[in-house]
């Protein structure tokens, strides 16, 4: 299923930080996330190729609710994903 990223909605994933930025986000916002969206493209500049998953944090919430982030399934510079369920 990770080949194109589609079909991942509602799955739980574990984020593992690769870069300093990624490791800090995992430390601050938690490692357990839920897939709430999928897209072949995102509307911001990134060198990472698609497809992308929109993740919502399971562990931590910020002042405005759950944390959310887009993560590329292929060659994300900051994170690696492990599918849990």
N, C-alpha and C positions, 0 to 999 in steps of 0.2 A: 503494500500500500504506500510506502514512502517513495516509490518511484516517481509518482507525479503529485502526490500530496492530497489528491482529492479523495474523499471518503474518510477523512480523519475527524469530522465534526463530533464533538462530545467526548472524544478520547482524552485520557489523562496522559500527560507527558512529564518527564523530568528534564529540566534544563541543567546543563553542565556548562559552566563558564570556560571559555577558551582563552580569551584576552583578559587583561586587567579590568576593563570595563564590564565584560560579561561576568567575571567572578564577583565583582562588587555588586552587580544587580542581583545575582543569585543570593549573595549574603544578605542584602537589604530587603529583597522582595520574595525570597523563598525559591525552592527548587521545584515544587509541584505546581503544575499549571494544567488548565483545561483548554482544549481547542474549541474556539467559538466562531471561527471564520477561516475561509480558504480563498486564495486568490492567486492567479498567475502573475499579477503585477501589483505593485503598491504605488501610491501617489506621492512619493518622496524620493529624493535622490539616494541611491544605494548602488554599490558595486556588486552586491550579492545577486545571484541569479534566482529566478523564481523556480518553482512555486513557493508561495509564502503561506504560513499559518498565523492566524491571529490568536494569541494566547491570553488567557485571563488567569491571574494568580489564584491558587487555592489556599495558600498559607497566610498571606499578608494582605492587608487592605491599607490603602492610603487615605488621606483626608477626604477624598471624593469617591471612595469605594474601592473596588478591586483594581489592582494594577493590570495593565494590558500592554502587549507588545507584539509586533510583527517579527517573525523569525523565518529566515529562508531555510528550506529543506536541504539545499545544496550549497555548500561553501559559505555558510554564515560566518562572518569574521569574529563574532563574539560568543556564539553558543553552539553546542551540540545537543541534539534531542534524543531522548530514550523514550519509546512508547511503552506505557505501563498497562493501559487497558483501553 
